[in-house]
């Protein structure tokens, strides 16, 4: 069905109806290709200049540009991802894009095809009035796993003066969000018959002691590490596996821990913290031995609340709604951190509530779709005026 240039609801419905589950999260996930091609047909028909990037085989980015690409003219990047998580356990049809009581339901409606639709419509609306600059719309792949899409976007040389990532923020402006690090601890024990406490070493018990040390560290240090928009740093146990039977001392226990980081904390911070906790365990508990790795870490995002992009977005929001904009932190990680690190100050702003992302029931308010589109249109017009 053709999508009119001003119709953010129909564009959202069109995108939500396409299964774009990330294949790294669902064995039968088809990825983003079909969704990207449908969006390309729409944006090409609206007059955008299109380019493709293959971040990985079958995993494309769509880069669409509109406005005047004049050297020295202002540029604004709108970024959003097309991949969605799995659908197991959902309470409604995941790709039906049903509307009820002002809410559009579907996997990805909130996270974040509503935001993608809003940024596309906004860029087109702004360009209709004439832009003395360029708006770049990047619909990327794989944000839900390793962000190969935005990494490929940056590696290709795409740059802008500032960026808005249209993740769900309930229309708050989010210039900061947490980062994270994944830690995997292998706690080694000695297998023995359950009656042989004299020779058995309980790997699971030592893993519990490791967690207790993390809990003590969190209470003593992490709760006092506070960011004005994000609250304090945190750590939680994600998974634990080990043991082979009732009457056997477990010789191995694998514990996975996630550490949520604040601006100012780095991967080195997390590594030093983990090394100190492991050393404390091994020093205090005879027979304790732990090896560990850090498979993945993503840095936090932190853009100054008085940065030009924050001020411009706040002014656009205030002009549309007739009240001061809301500035808040975002709890989850987003591609904004990669953009900011590459020299493109990036903030998050979009329709929907992040609490509904990945949930059994996922929806986006139609009113927020329209409001987000209006604010982003006003931003693009002002930024490229």
Secondary structure, 3 states (H helix, E strand, C coil): CCCCCCCHHHHHHHHHCCCCECCCCCCCCCCCHHHHHHHHHHHHHCCCEEEEEEEECCEEEEEEEEECCCCCCEEEEEEEECCECCCCCCCCCCCCCCEECCEEECCCHHHHHHHHHHHHHHHHHHHHCCCCEEEEEEEECCCCCCCHHHHHHHHCCCCCCEEEECCCCCCCEECEECEEEEEEEEEECECCECCCCCCCECHHHHHHHHHHHHHHHHHHCHHHCEECCCEECEEEEEEEEECCCCCECCCEEEEEEEEEECCCCCHHHHHHHHHHHHHHHHHHCCCCEEEEEEEEEECCEECCCCCHHHHHHHHHHHHHHCCCCCECCECCCCCHHHHHHCCCEEEECCCCCHHHCCCCCCEEEHHHHHHHHHHHHHHHHHHCC
